[in-house]
C-alpha cells in the first residue's frame, strides 16, 4: 500500500510544474465546491421553504457566469490569466460570505446574490478551462481530470459529512452567552471558505502561465465540428443545473435536514473517489466513451427511480447515482471538449478563449432550458410534479450525448488528426 502511494506521488512529481500547480489549486478549491453546490440550496430552502426560489437563484447565477465569460475575455488583454483565476476564487468566497450574512432573503436579494456568485464562478471556470487546455495535452488529460475528479469526489464525502453534522448540531448551542442557530453555523462556514480560497490563490501564484497570443475572442460563426460540441455543451448544461439544486431540494423536502444531506452525499462519494482516480490513471483516450455512456445511464436510472417513488428511498438512490455520474461524466467530457478545441483552433487559427467563451454560452442555453422547464412545470402543474419529472426529462435527453460525443471524436480522429511531424502540445507543459 505504502509502496503504491509512493509510486503515485512520484508520478505526480514527474508532471510539469503548471499541471502540479493547477491540481493542488483545484484540490483546495474542491473543498469549497460542495458548500456552493449543496449547502447554498439547503440554506435557501431553510429560509424560504420554496424550491422555486432555489431555481430562480440558480438561474440568476448562470446569467452571472455567462456575463463574466465575456468580461473575462476583455480583461485577458490587460491582466494575466492566473490573476483572473485567483480573483474568481477569492470573489466566490466573498460573495458566499455576504449572502450568508444578509438578514432577509427575497427574490431580489436572491437574484443579486446568485448573479454575483455566478460572476465569481465565471472567472474561476473560464480561466480554469484556459489554463488546463494550455497546460495539458490529449495524452495526459485523463490523468489530470482523474486526479481532479478524485479530490472532488473525496471532498464530496468529507465536507458534506463535516458540514452537515456541524449544522445539524449547532442549533440551540450556547457559546459565550449567545444562543446560536443554523444560520450562524452557515456564517462560520463561509469564513472558513474564505481562508481556503486565499490559500488556493497563494498556491496558484507559483505557476508559470501565459495568456492567449491572439486578442480577438468574439466570433459568431464556427466550424461545424465546434457547433456539434456546443450542442453537447447544451445537453450537459441542461442537467448541470439540477445537479446543484435537486439534491438539496429533495433531501430537505423528503428526508430531513442538512445532516441527512451531508450523510447521503458522503456515502455516495466513497467508491466514486477511488473509481475515478483509477480510471483517470489507467484509462486511455479510447476508453472515454465507455466511461461517458456508463455515467449517463447511471444518472438516468437515478432520475427514474426518484420520479416513480418520490420518497426518502427514491431521493437516496438519486443522490447516490448523481454523485457517481458527475465525475464519470466530467472525466470523459472535458478531455473531449479540449480535444475539440485543439482541432478547431488549428483549423480556424483563432484564440482558444473564443471557444471557451462560446462553450459557456452553450452551457448557459442548456442550463436555462433545464431551470425554465422546472419553473414551467411547477407553475402549470405543481412543484411536486416538477420535482418528479423535470429530472426524468433532462435525464432522458442527456442520453443523446453519447452518440453525439462518439461522432465528434470519430470526426476529429479521421478528418482533423494532427500530422506526425506537427509539434505536440506537450511542449507547452515543459
ABEGO torsion letter per residue (X at the ends): XAAAAAAAAAAAAABBAAAAAAAAAAAAAAAAAAAAAAAAAAAAAAAAGBAAAAAAAAAAAAAAAAAAAAAAAAAAAABBAAAAAAAAAAAAAAAAAAAAABABBBAAAAAAAAAAAAAAAAAAAAAAAAAAAAABBAAAAAAAAAAAAAAAAAAAAAAAAAAAAAAAAABGBBBGGBBBBAAAAAAAAAAAAAAAAAAAAAAAAABBBBBBABABABBABBBAAAAAAAAAAAAAAAAAAAAAAAAAAAAAAAAEBAAAAAAAAAAAAAAAAAAAAAAAAABBAAAAAAAAAAAAAAAAAAAAAAAAAGBAAAAAAAAAAAAAAAAAAAAAAAAAAAAAAAAAAAAAGBBAAAAAAAAAAAAAAAAAAAAAAAAAAAAABBAAAAAAAAAAAAAAAAAAAAAAAAAAAAAAAAAABBBAABBBAAAAAX
